[in-house]
Structures are given as C-alpha cells and as structure tokens.
C-alpha cells in the first residue's frame, strides 16, 4: 500500500508539473466558468505502452494524432460555447470546461487527478463541502478500457460521467457505476443489429474478429449469447492485437472457407486489419463493421477497397449540427503557432499543422452527436439543479450528486432526437442505420434498426451490389469446420414436368387459335353472338397472352423472367374476368333489369357500357401492376433456408405491394358469381351461369390447393405447381365456356338458328308469366 500511495502521489505531482507548463493565455483545453465540465478525449492514440520502471505520465503529443477524436474534442468546445450564448438554457450562468488528452489507458492519470483536486489536494467529501472541485460532471473518456480505469475515481463522490463512446455492458451495472450515464448505445444493441443482419441474409458460418480489450471481449460474449438459439455458428474468433501481422488470421479464415467476417473493433484496429486485407489480396468476403468504423472515410476512399468484397456496417445516425462548420473555420483562423510550429494547449503540446478545418469536417462523424448531446444533458441537469427560469437561475450551491439526480431524470429534445436515460443510465431512445459501402466511395444507407418504443427494422437488399452477384454459395454441416459448395436448383426446360406443362400451354394456344377461326367463320350465328360476339375474340386473345407467362417458370430465372411470370397473367386474366362480368351482367340486364330501368338500357347501349367496364378494369390493373412492380418488382432470390446443401433459385413477389392487383381479381370473380347466380333460371341457350360458375369454382379450388402446397412443400418444384395452376386457370374457361359452343356449331347446327333461339325465349316468357 505504501508503494501504491507513493506511486499515486508521484503520478499526481508529475501531472501537476505537466499542467503547470500550461501558461498559454489562449487554450483550447480550458475555459473558466461558474461551473466546470471535465472532458477526456484521446486526441492522440497510444498504440502500446512501453515498459517503464517508474510511475510517469505519458507525453501524449508524441503519439499518433487522431483527427476523428480531435473533431469530438472540438464538438464539446462548440457545445459549451453554444450553451453560453443561449438565453433560455442556463441564463446568466457561465459554463466552463477543463479537458485533457487522455491518450492512454494506464498513463494519462494526471488529467484525472487535476479534475478532482482543489489547490493541489484531493480529499473525500466531508462537512462542510468547502474543498470540492468546481467540476460538476465529466464527459468521456472514449474507450471502454479507459472508462473502466478512471470511472472509480468519479464514482466515489458520485460525480456524473456522461460518456459518449464506452459501450461495454458492464457500465449498465449501477451497483458498480452509480454515476455513469452514456449517450451511446451499449454493445448489446449494436450486436443485436449485427445478428439481425445475419438472420436477414441467412448467413450461418461467420468469423468474429474483435479488439483484445474490455470492449472486444464484451462484444464477443454478447454475440455468443444472442446467437445461442439460432442457426448462426461462429466458425472462427480472434482477438486482434496492436501491431499484429494479420496474415495468420486470413489464412485461418480461408482454410475454414468463411465468407462473412464481423469486425467488432475500434477505428485504428479496423484500419490496420482492412489495409492488411487489401495488401494480402483477400477477396470474396462480406465484412460487417460495427459503429466504430462503419463510416471511416479514410477506408471508404481507399484504393482497391472494393476488391476485398462487400462491406456492410452498423452506423450511428448522421446529424448535421448547425453552426459547427463555421466554428471549425473560425478556430482555424485563430490558431497561432509558436516556435517550430508548437503551441501550448493546456496539458499537452500539439503540433498545429496536424489538422486543417477541411480535415476535421471530413473526419469520421461517428460519436459526434453523442458528444454534443452529453454536454447538453449536463447543461439541462444543471439548469434544473439551479432552478432556472425565464428571469434567470437561483443563486444556490450545486453539488455533483444534485446534477446526477437531474441527469437521471433527463427528458429533452435535441435536434429532433429525444435524450432520455433508463434506470441503467443507457439511452432510452435511438436507432442505428445499416449502411453499404458502394462503388463511388460512400456509406450508402440501405436500412435502419429502431429500438424504441418497439423494435422495428428494414433492410433494402436490392441496393446492395454483391461481390458474388447475389448468390450464397456454400454450406456446412453442424459442428463442421469446413464448407461445401451448395447445389443450385431450378426447374430446367428439359425436365419432364416442364416439358409436359409447356406442351399443355402449346396445345392451349393451338385450341384457342382454332376456336377463334371457328367463331370467325360462324360470326353471325346466334351461338357466337350469344357467347359475346366480338368479346369472344378479346377473351380468346387474352387467354393466349396469359399462356405466355407459363414458359417463364422454367429455366434459370432472371429478374426479367420473374416479372414475365406474373405480369401477363395478372393483367390479361383480369381482362378475361371483366369480360365474363360484363357478359353475365348483360344477360341479366336484358331479361330482368331493362324493363324496370329503360333509361339505363339506353345509356348502356349509347355509351357502350360493356367496353367501358372492360377498359376500366384493364386500366386499373395496369396502373396497379405498374405501381407495385416499380415499388418492389419480382426479382431473383436465392432461397437458402429450405435446404442446407441447396440454393433454390426463386422469384420473390411482395404480396403487400401487389395486394391491390389480387383484390381486383377477387372482386371481379365475386361479381361473376353474383351475376351468374342471378341468371340461373334464364333460357338454356342464354344461360351461361352454370359454365361461368363452374369455371370460377375450379379456379378457386386450384389456387387454394396451390397455396396449401406452397405452405407445406419447400423445393424447386413449387414453381412447377405455380405454372400448373396458371395453366389450369386458362383451360377452365376454354373447356367449360367455349368448347360446348364449339360442339353446337359443329355437331348440332340445328340449335344454331334464329328460330331455335326465339323458341327458347318464348318458352322462358311463358314460364315467367305463369
């Protein structure tokens, strides 16, 4: 204990010695105020701590400069300045800050001790509270390991730590971290989105690479827990060390034939890994990035980044913070360098040539809003602690624990985002975006994942350009460490089932053509006129056009063939149904309605009501199909969930998007039933109720059977059943409506006379009058 005490004292004195050098009049790191907020930002990044024999602070300026963390540091300065210029938040109260470059997990403690000290001394709370620091809260530090090492110093006195980057789940345990809150989601939320992506694309064989620190180990444990009851298997895991040669990692991934790699690391580690992957010529992979590097602009713009495969990521929402651009340009103009380009910045020496306004503004914007909202959360809590109103704030003494109590009750809106914490100090509201690194060097948003008030997500798979052109291609047995190529399945043109159905479609076209010729030769006969006259040729033509769709159910599907499977049938079958609706209605109209509504009969004939109805149905269905297919067209889909060792090439049809087209078909079918039933007692030669009703009954039964098969059976032959259902629907009208009339024309010509039809009508009239 004596050695530990000596080490802390020596470290503290060394820290004060470093701080005593900060004599520059203008400092980016310190601004006086009535109340101070501490800030911890790793502006420089200590990649590895060298061995040392005595306790000493690290000269952070000698380490690698991080432009993205420097951006976050400047965001805190901007937020404080903005709050001080506000007339509603903390009126007549000045907010100040004291910030430190916290570049190391183990050797950046002078800044921490400085925040806790008063006149060079640190004392625990005691009555009266005369020796307390003016620091009411602390923003930061960034990484989970940094937060774990420094948080106990602030937890003792319940000094609020509002963190903007530490996402390890341990901080949600309030027994250990009672005054810790954060404006970034915990690892469990990020992992939840990653698992959702894996489930959405049905990826089961993955690698999980992570930081060799508290953040990485926590992410791995959460990932393992969340995939416990799923089909997802971790084929390979590896903790990435600083300065590691990744060739061995890539060898293991290739050896185990892994194509999906989750990279759950900090920004610097991800940069090193991806650069190594490019250098090692790693290709044909799907990389999934966590929010620490999913918007990394250096990697996005890097040459040959597309060669390593497809990169997806979980990203924080990007919000434009008004006024920040002007602020950065203004401080760039104010920056003045001392001798040899060095400037004293409070507790560190920074080289002012390390950044330009353009560099800061183009840096990774992730965690920017968490910094901004952390400062505002503290300001709002202080506002309530001081009992501020329109006229100003009460001049009362405020202690950190009072600010903490108000922070825990936070509920305000900032840039249209709700800031509210749950009982664990985690954000209560929020969402993540799913991004795809496209070919023009942008992180393109392709989806989102919303947490509150209930989980809701969307991923637009069509926006992704896959390195494999959309194919999933391998499978693995349970517990296996290797993958095998999947068998690609579809119904080819040469299979017997396909040949039979296509032959049936050809016969239908031949029969339809022959019936058209027969009807044309007997156009002026009563049978043809009673069947619909010119409308018969429209129906027969539509049946031929519908049959075209049957041929596109076979062969290797494409996006075009997927559209042609559905479009001709849905459109022209609608016209057929509309014709039968009109035909049924006309017969009912002539025998039962015309005498009661003579004006309606005049209007119907004058304006060709039957053709208006048919044209209307055709137009509506065309618009519905065009809108639904433009919004979400049928496309090729690789169905990988049915069989482990197979990929079934399938055409997806969005039933929600195309629901309007099916509703129209159902409505027309119902009208056919209604009018046919009303005409069941008409003269035999005009009574088409039985044939139409029977056709529609067979049509309904056929599609009910197909839907049942579709639910119960999974395999490539589902499209064969679909083509068969389409073909049967066409044959029903041909066989039960047209063939009986053909039989009369050919074999019972005595019934195809005007006298015969007049006799049938007279008999019907007598029956009605009786």
TORTIZA-273693 format. One line per 10 residues: number of its first residue (from 0); their letters; for each residue x, y, z of C-alpha. Coordinates in steps of 0.25 Angstrom, whole numbers. Example, Ala and Ser with C-alpha at 12.3 -4.5 7.8 and 13.67 -1.06 7.14 Angstrom:
<sites>
0) AS) 49/-18/31 | 55/-4/29
</sites>
This chain:
<sites>
0) XXXXXXXXXX) 0/0/0 | 12/9/3 | 17/7/-11 | 3/9/-17 | 2/22/-9 | 16/27/-13 | 12/24/-28 | 0/32/-28 | 6/43/-21 | 18/43/-31
10) XXXXXXXXXX) 8/42/-42 | -1/53/-37 | 11/63/-35 | 16/59/-49 | 3/62/-54 | 3/76/-47 | 17/78/-53 | 11/76/-67 | -1/85/-64 | 8/96/-59
20) XXXXXXXXXX) 14/97/-72 | 1/102/-78 | 3/116/-77 | -2/120/-91 | -12/131/-90 | -21/124/-100 | -24/110/-98 | -33/100/-106 | -34/91/-93 | -38/101/-83
30) XXXXXXXXXX) -49/112/-81 | -53/118/-68 | -67/118/-63 | -77/118/-52 | -77/103/-53 | -67/94/-60 | -69/81/-68 | -58/72/-69 | -54/66/-83 | -46/54/-86
40) XXXXXXXXXX) -42/51/-101 | -31/43/-107 | -27/53/-117 | -14/45/-118 | -15/30/-119 | -4/22/-111 | -3/9/-118 | 5/2/-108 | 11/6/-94 | 26/3/-94
50) XXXXXXXXXX) 32/-3/-82 | 35/7/-71 | 42/5/-57 | 36/17/-50 | 22/24/-50 | 22/35/-60 | 11/41/-69 | 11/39/-84 | 15/51/-93 | 2/49/-102
60) XXXXXXXXXX) 7/59/-113 | 18/48/-116 | 7/38/-120 | -1/37/-133 | -11/48/-135 | -26/44/-137 | -34/54/-145 | -47/48/-142 | -45/49/-127 | -40/63/-129
70) XXXXXXXXXX) -53/66/-136 | -61/61/-124 | -52/69/-115 | -55/82/-123 | -70/78/-122 | -70/79/-107 | -64/93/-108 | -74/97/-118 | -86/91/-110 | -81/99/-97
80) XXXXXXXXXX) -80/112/-106 | -94/110/-112 | -100/108/-98 | -93/120/-92 | -99/128/-104 | -113/123/-101 | -123/131/-94 | -132/120/-89 | -122/110/-84 | -114/114/-72
90) XXXXXXXXXX) -117/129/-73 | -107/138/-66 | -99/125/-63 | -86/123/-70 | -82/108/-73 | -67/105/-74 | -58/93/-77 | -45/87/-74 | -41/76/-84 | -30/66/-85
100) XXXXXXXXXX) -23/58/-96 | -26/44/-89 | -17/36/-99 | -14/24/-90 | -22/14/-82 | -11/14/-71 | -2/26/-72 | -12/38/-74 | -16/40/-60 | -10/54/-57
110) XXXXXXXXXX) -23/60/-64 | -32/51/-56 | -25/56/-43 | -25/70/-47 | -40/69/-49 | -42/64/-35 | -32/73/-28 | -34/86/-21 | -22/94/-18 | -13/82/-22
120) XXXXXXXXXX) -20/73/-12 | -31/62/-13 | -40/60/-1 | -52/51/0 | -65/58/3 | -67/64/17 | -75/74/24 | -75/86/21 | -73/84/6 | -62/94/4
130) XXXXXXXXXX) -51/86/-2 | -60/81/-14 | -55/83/-29 | -63/93/-38 | -65/81/-47 | -79/77/-47 | -78/66/-57 | -69/59/-67 | -71/56/-82 | -63/44/-87
140) XXXXXXXXXX) -54/36/-88 | -56/30/-101 | -52/15/-100 | -58/5/-90 | -44/1/-84 | -41/16/-82 | -54/18/-75 | -52/5/-66 | -39/10/-61 | -43/25/-58
150) XXXXXXXXXX) -58/23/-54 | -56/18/-40 | -49/32/-37 | -62/39/-40 | -72/28/-35 | -67/30/-21 | -72/45/-20 | -84/42/-29 | -78/52/-40 | -86/49/-52
160) XXXXXXXXXX) -79/43/-64 | -87/45/-77 | -80/36/-87 | -80/37/-102 | -73/25/-106 | -71/14/-96 | -81/3/-99 | -77/-9/-91 | -89/-15/-84 | -82/-14/-70
170) XXXXXXXXXX) -85/1/-69 | -100/-3/-68 | -98/-9/-54 | -102/3/-45 | -96/-4/-33 | -82/-2/-38 | -84/10/-47 | -95/18/-40 | -92/32/-46 | -89/26/-60
180) XXXXXXXXXX) -98/30/-72 | -96/29/-87 | -101/36/-99 | -96/24/-108 | -104/10/-108 | -97/-1/-101 | -91/-13/-109 | -103/-21/-107 | -111/-12/-116 | -100/-12/-127
190) XXXXXXXXXX) -99/-27/-126 | -114/-28/-128 | -114/-21/-141 | -102/-29/-146 | -109/-42/-142 | -122/-37/-149 | -113/-34/-162 | -108/-49/-161 | -122/-54/-160 | -128/-46/-171
200) XXXXXXXXXX) -118/-51/-181 | -118/-65/-175 | -103/-65/-172 | -99/-76/-163 | -84/-78/-164 | -77/-66/-159 | -64/-61/-153 | -63/-51/-141 | -51/-42/-140 | -50/-33/-128
210) XXXXXXXXXX) -41/-24/-120 | -33/-30/-110 | -38/-21/-99 | -51/-20/-90 | -59/-14/-101 | -56/-26/-111 | -57/-37/-100 | -71/-31/-96 | -75/-31/-111 | -71/-46/-113
220) XXXXXXXXXX) -79/-50/-100 | -91/-43/-104 | -91/-48/-119 | -89/-63/-113 | -101/-61/-104 | -110/-55/-115 | -108/-66/-125 | -110/-77/-115 | -124/-81/-121 | -121/-78/-135
230) XXXXXXXXXX) -114/-85/-147 | -102/-76/-147 | -89/-82/-144 | -76/-75/-140 | -66/-83/-149 | -54/-74/-144 | -51/-64/-134 | -39/-56/-131 | -35/-44/-122 | -27/-34/-130
240) XXXXXXXXXX) -14/-28/-124 | -8/-15/-127 | 3/-16/-138 | -1/-31/-141 | 2/-38/-154 | -11/-42/-159 | -6/-52/-170 | -9/-63/-160 | -23/-58/-157 | -26/-58/-172
250) XXXXXXXXXX) -20/-72/-174 | -29/-78/-164 | -41/-71/-170 | -38/-76/-183 | -35/-90/-178 | -49/-91/-172 | -56/-85/-184 | -62/-74/-177 | -68/-63/-185 | -75/-54/-175
260) XXXXXXXXXX) -66/-46/-165 | -71/-38/-154 | -60/-28/-150 | -64/-23/-136 | -52/-13/-133 | -48/1/-131 | -45/10/-142 | -30/9/-142 | -30/-7/-141 | -40/-7/-153
270) XXXXXXXXXX) -32/1/-161 | -20/-8/-159 | -28/-20/-162 | -35/-15/-175 | -21/-9/-180 | -15/-23/-178 | -27/-30/-185 | -25/-21/-197 | -10/-24/-197 | -12/-39/-195
280) XXXXXXXXXX) -21/-39/-207 | -33/-44/-199 | -45/-45/-208 | -59/-50/-208 | -63/-47/-194 | -75/-40/-187 | -69/-31/-176 | -79/-26/-165 | -74/-13/-158 | -78/-8/-144
290) XXXXXXXXXX) -81/6/-142 | -67/10/-138 | -62/9/-153 | -74/7/-162 | -73/22/-166 | -58/22/-167 | -55/32/-178 | -41/28/-180 | -44/14/-183 | -56/18/-191
300) XXXXXXXXXX) -48/25/-201 | -36/16/-201 | -31/10/-214 | -35/-5/-216 | -45/-5/-204 | -55/-11/-213 | -46/-23/-216 | -48/-29/-203 | -63/-32/-204 | -75/-26/-199
310) XXXXXXXXXX) -75/-17/-187 | -88/-15/-179 | -88/-7/-166 | -96/-3/-154 | -95/13/-153 | -100/24/-144 | -110/33/-150 | -103/45/-156 | -108/58/-151 | -104/72/-156
320) XXXXXXXXXX) -100/80/-144 | -104/95/-148 | -92/105/-147 | -81/94/-145 | -75/97/-159 | -74/112/-156 | -68/109/-142 | -57/100/-148 | -53/110/-159 | -53/121/-148
330) XXXXXXXXXX) -43/114/-139 | -34/110/-151 | -33/125/-154 | -30/128/-139 | -19/117/-137 | -5/123/-136 | 7/114/-135 | 19/117/-126 | 33/114/-129 | 36/102/-138
340) XXXXXXXXXX) 21/100/-140 | 18/97/-126 | 6/102/-118 | 4/100/-103 | -10/94/-101 | -12/94/-86 | -7/80/-83 | -1/75/-95 | 8/80/-107 | 0/79/-120
350) XXXXXXXXXX) 6/81/-134 | -4/91/-140 | 0/86/-154 | -7/73/-151 | -20/78/-155 | -28/87/-164 | -42/91/-164 | -45/82/-176 | -39/70/-169 | -47/72/-157
360) XXXXXXXXXX) -60/73/-164 | -57/61/-173 | -53/52/-161 | -62/41/-157 | -74/47/-152 | -78/35/-143 | -80/39/-128 | -81/54/-131 | -95/55/-127 | -93/46/-114
370) XXXXXXXXXX) -82/57/-110 | -92/68/-113 | -103/62/-106 | -95/59/-94 | -91/73/-92 | -106/77/-94 | -110/67/-84 | -101/72/-73 | -106/87/-76 | -120/83/-75
380) XXXXXXXXXX) -118/75/-62 | -110/88/-57 | -122/96/-62 | -132/89/-53 | -122/88/-41 | -121/103/-41 | -136/104/-42 | -134/113/-55 | -146/120/-61 | -148/131/-71
390) XXXXXXXXXX) -143/142/-62 | -130/135/-58 | -125/124/-49 | -125/124/-34 | -112/126/-27 | -111/113/-19 | -100/104/-17 | -100/92/-26 | -92/79/-24 | -89/67/-34
400) XXXXXXXXXX) -99/58/-27 | -110/68/-30 | -107/69/-44 | -106/54/-45 | -121/53/-39 | -125/62/-50 | -118/55/-61 | -125/42/-58 | -138/49/-60 | -134/55/-73
410) XXXXXXXXXX) -144/57/-84 | -142/67/-94 | -141/68/-110 | -128/72/-117 | -128/73/-132 | -141/65/-132 | -135/54/-124 | -141/50/-110 | -130/49/-100 | -135/41/-88
420) XXXXXXXXXX) -128/30/-80 | -133/17/-74 | -130/12/-60 | -117/7/-64 | -112/20/-70 | -113/16/-84 | -121/23/-95 | -135/20/-95 | -138/24/-110 | -130/23/-122
430) XXXXXXXXXX) -127/15/-135 | -116/10/-144 | -114/11/-159 | -110/-1/-167 | -100/4/-178 | -94/-2/-190 | -80/3/-196 | -84/6/-210 | -75/7/-222 | -74/22/-222
440) XXXXXXXXXX) -68/23/-208 | -80/26/-200 | -86/19/-188 | -100/17/-194 | -111/16/-184 | -119/3/-188 | -127/1/-175 | -130/4/-161 | -132/-2/-147 | -141/5/-137
450) XXXXXXXXXX) -141/1/-123 | -152/9/-116 | -163/8/-113 | -163/-5/-120 | -152/-12/-129 | -155/-9/-144 | -145/-11/-155 | -144/-10/-170 | -132/-15/-180 | -133/-12/-195
460) XXXXXXXXXX) -125/-23/-200 | -127/-19/-215 | -118/-7/-212 | -106/-16/-209 | -97/-19/-221 | -91/-33/-216 | -77/-38/-220 | -84/-51/-224 | -95/-44/-232 | -105/-48/-221
470) XXXXXXXXXX) -102/-63/-219 | -100/-70/-206 | -91/-82/-210 | -87/-91/-199 | -92/-99/-187 | -86/-106/-175 | -90/-118/-166 | -93/-115/-152 | -80/-115/-144 | -72/-115/-156
480) XXXXXXXXXX) -60/-106/-159 | -61/-107/-174 | -71/-103/-185 | -76/-110/-197 | -82/-103/-210 | -97/-103/-210 | -105/-109/-221 | -112/-99/-229 | -126/-104/-232 | -137/-99/-242
490) XXXXXXXXXX) -146/-106/-252 | -139/-106/-265 | -146/-107/-279 | -142/-121/-281 | -149/-127/-269 | -161/-136/-271 | -171/-127/-263 | -166/-114/-270 | -168/-121/-284 | -182/-126/-281
500) XXXXXXXXXX) -187/-113/-276 | -181/-105/-287 | -187/-115/-297 | -200/-113/-290 | -198/-98/-292 | -195/-100/-306 | -208/-108/-308 | -216/-98/-301 | -211/-87/-311 | -214/-97/-323
510) XXXXXXXXXX) -228/-99/-318 | -230/-85/-315 | -226/-81/-329 | -235/-92/-335 | -247/-87/-327 | -244/-73/-332 | -244/-77/-346 | -257/-85/-344 | -264/-74/-337 | -259/-64/-348
520) XXXXXXXXXX) -265/-73/-359 | -278/-74/-351 | -278/-60/-346 | -293/-56/-350 | -299/-69/-344 | -307/-68/-331 | -297/-77/-323 | -286/-67/-325 | -294/-55/-323 | -300/-61/-310
530) XXXXXXXXXX) -286/-64/-305 | -282/-50/-307 | -279/-47/-321 | -266/-38/-323 | -264/-40/-308 | -261/-55/-310 | -249/-51/-318 | -244/-42/-307 | -245/-53/-297 | -238/-63/-306
540) XXXXXXXXXX) -227/-53/-309 | -225/-51/-294 | -224/-66/-292 | -213/-67/-302 | -205/-55/-296 | -207/-61/-282 | -201/-74/-286 | -188/-67/-290 | -185/-66/-275 | -185/-81/-273
550) XXXXXXXXXX) -172/-82/-281 | -164/-73/-271 | -166/-82/-260 | -155/-91/-265 | -140/-89/-268 | -131/-81/-259 | -139/-70/-254 | -135/-55/-256 | -141/-42/-252 | -148/-40/-265
560) XXXXXXXXXX) -153/-55/-265 | -158/-52/-251 | -166/-41/-256 | -172/-48/-268 | -176/-59/-259 | -187/-50/-253 | -190/-38/-261 | -196/-45/-274 | -205/-54/-265 | -210/-44/-255
570) XXXXXXXXXX) -213/-33/-266 | -219/-41/-277 | -227/-51/-267 | -233/-38/-261 | -238/-35/-275 | -244/-49/-277 | -251/-47/-263 | -256/-33/-267 | -262/-39/-280 | -269/-50/-272
580) XXXXXXXXXX) -274/-40/-262 | -280/-31/-274 | -285/-43/-281 | -293/-48/-269 | -298/-35/-266 | -303/-32/-280 | -311/-45/-280 | -317/-41/-266 | -319/-27/-271 | -327/-31/-284
590) XXXXXXXXXX) -336/-41/-277 | -338/-35/-263 | -334/-20/-262 | -336/-13/-275 | -352/-13/-274 | -350/-6/-260 | -339/3/-264 | -341/7/-278 | -332/19/-277 | -321/11/-272
600) XXXXXXXXXX) -322/2/-284 | -322/14/-294 | -309/19/-286 | -303/5/-287 | -304/4/-302 | -301/18/-305 | -288/19/-298 | -284/4/-300 | -284/1/-285 | -278/-13/-286
610) XXXXXXXXXX) -266/-7/-293 | -265/4/-283 | -265/-6/-271 | -254/-15/-278 | -245/-3/-282 | -247/2/-267 | -243/-12/-261 | -231/-12/-271 | -226/2/-268 | -227/0/-253
620) XXXXXXXXXX) -220/-13/-253 | -209/-7/-262 | -207/4/-252 | -207/-5/-240 | -197/-14/-246 | -188/-3/-251 | -188/4/-237 | -186/-9/-230 | -175/-14/-239 | -168/-1/-239
630) XXXXXXXXXX) -168/0/-224 | -164/-15/-222 | -163/-23/-234 | -162/-38/-234 | -147/-42/-234 | -138/-54/-234 | -136/-59/-220 | -126/-69/-215 | -134/-77/-205 | -124/-83/-195
640) XXXXXXXXXX) -133/-87/-183 | -140/-98/-189 | -128/-108/-190 | -114/-107/-184 | -108/-113/-197 | -116/-106/-207 | -119/-92/-213 | -133/-91/-219 | -134/-80/-230 | -147/-74/-227
650) XXXXXXXXXX) -155/-61/-231 | -160/-53/-219 | -173/-46/-220 | -176/-35/-210 | -191/-39/-206 | -193/-26/-199 | -188/-17/-211 | -197/-26/-221 | -209/-27/-211 | -217/-17/-220
660) XXXXXXXXXX) -216/-26/-232 | -221/-38/-225 | -232/-30/-219 | -237/-26/-233 | -237/-41/-237 | -245/-45/-225 | -255/-34/-227 | -257/-38/-242 | -258/-52/-238 | -269/-49/-228
670) XXXXXXXXXX) -277/-41/-237 | -277/-52/-247 | -282/-62/-237 | -293/-52/-233 | -298/-49/-247 | -297/-64/-251 | -306/-68/-239 | -316/-57/-243 | -317/-63/-257 | -318/-77/-253
680) XXXXXXXXXX) -333/-78/-258 | -331/-72/-271 | -333/-79/-285 | -324/-90/-287 | -317/-84/-299 | -314/-71/-291 | -312/-78/-278 | -297/-77/-276 | -298/-77/-261 | -294/-92/-260
690) XXXXXXXXXX) -282/-91/-268 | -276/-78/-263 | -279/-82/-248 | -273/-96/-250 | -260/-89/-257 | -259/-80/-245 | -261/-91/-235 | -250/-99/-241 | -241/-86/-242 | -243/-84/-227
700) XXXXXXXXXX) -241/-99/-223 | -228/-99/-232 | -222/-87/-225 | -226/-92/-211 | -219/-105/-214 | -206/-97/-219 | -206/-88/-207 | -207/-101/-198 | -195/-108/-205 | -187/-95/-205
710) XXXXXXXXXX) -188/-95/-190 | -185/-109/-188 | -175/-112/-198 | -161/-106/-200 | -153/-108/-212 | -151/-105/-227 | -164/-111/-232 | -172/-101/-225 | -171/-93/-238 | -175/-105/-246
720) XXXXXXXXXX) -188/-105/-237 | -190/-90/-239 | -189/-91/-255 | -199/-103/-254 | -209/-94/-246 | -207/-83/-256 | -209/-93/-268 | -222/-100/-261 | -228/-86/-259 | -227/-83/-274
730) XXXXXXXXXX) -232/-97/-278 | -245/-96/-269 | -250/-84/-278 | -246/-91/-291 | -252/-104/-287 | -265/-101/-280 | -269/-88/-287 | -264/-89/-301 | -264/-104/-305 | -279/-106/-302
740) XXXXXXXXXX) -282/-95/-312 | -272/-101/-322 | -279/-114/-320 | -293/-108/-324 | -287/-101/-336 | -280/-114/-341 | -289/-125/-337 | -303/-118/-334 | -304/-108/-345 | -320/-109/-344
750) XXXXXXXXXX) -318/-102/-330 | -310/-91/-336 | -322/-84/-343 | -330/-72/-340 | -343/-80/-340 | -338/-89/-329 | -333/-77/-320 | -346/-70/-322 | -354/-82/-317 | -345/-83/-305
760) XXXXXXXXXX) -348/-69/-301 | -363/-71/-304 | -363/-83/-295 | -356/-75/-284 | -366/-63/-285 | -378/-73/-283 | -371/-79/-271 | -369/-65/-265 | -384/-61/-268 | -389/-73/-261
</sites>
